Amino acid sequence: MTTIQQVPGAPAAQTAARAARPVPVAPQASAPPAPVAAVLARMRVLEATLPPADGVAVFNRVYLSVTEEIARRLGAGGFQDPTAAGELDAVFARRYLAAVDAAGAGLTVPACWRPVFQLRRHPGVRPLQFALAGINAHIGHDLALAVVDTCRALGCEPAALAADFERVGDLLTGMEERIRESLMPGPDLLDVADPLTHLAGSWSLEMARDGAWAAARVLWSLRGLPATGQEFAEQLGSGVGLVGRCLLTPLG
């Protein structure tokens, strides 16, 4: 019978060898790009200063949570081109913040945002309506223009942003259901009879995303015809504003 001899000190040597091995360290997420950090800081100021029931504050809370998640994924390498994705995120957010600044200065607010700012304190409009109307304005109009502005700034075609556009869209779609659930009234047994259920069900974020991408491509193709492009953008904003006004129908 073969005898297996133990090598003196082998267990201790093995333990020492294991201890000497480098311990894998999880990669640390880096800070978001400065432009993204700047828009996040501005949204946090609005969160701290606007009355909670204000319709703009309702949308701002939603948008802040989305932008924080985008910033986290930017820092963790969750985008194909972090530089382009960060630029798009910041340019996109600035259009909403410009509408806030215009309203605060008593200036004309873009047509897509006008219903939200006009009805922001209406007691018959519910929080979910403000959230959806704000998302409608920002996705339906601002996103298309932000894609074009980002392409101009980076010197690229819209196709270069397509993959990260889809990543952001998937994130928004995933968060939309949580937004609806958190802002829908209860109990659940009564939701089906609530007019808000039917109103909210009439709008689709996925369709708004698809429309924004199509509009961005049209605007990019019209970049050599500035007057026509401007007219298209204005009509786009008016149409999106009309949808927003319907979403903000007071329900009592």
Helices and strands as residue ranges (DSSP letters): H 10-20, H 34-49, H 55-75, H 82-104, H 114-118, H 127-137, I 138-142, H 143-154, G 158-161, H 162-183, H 188-191, H 195-201, H 205-221, H 226-247
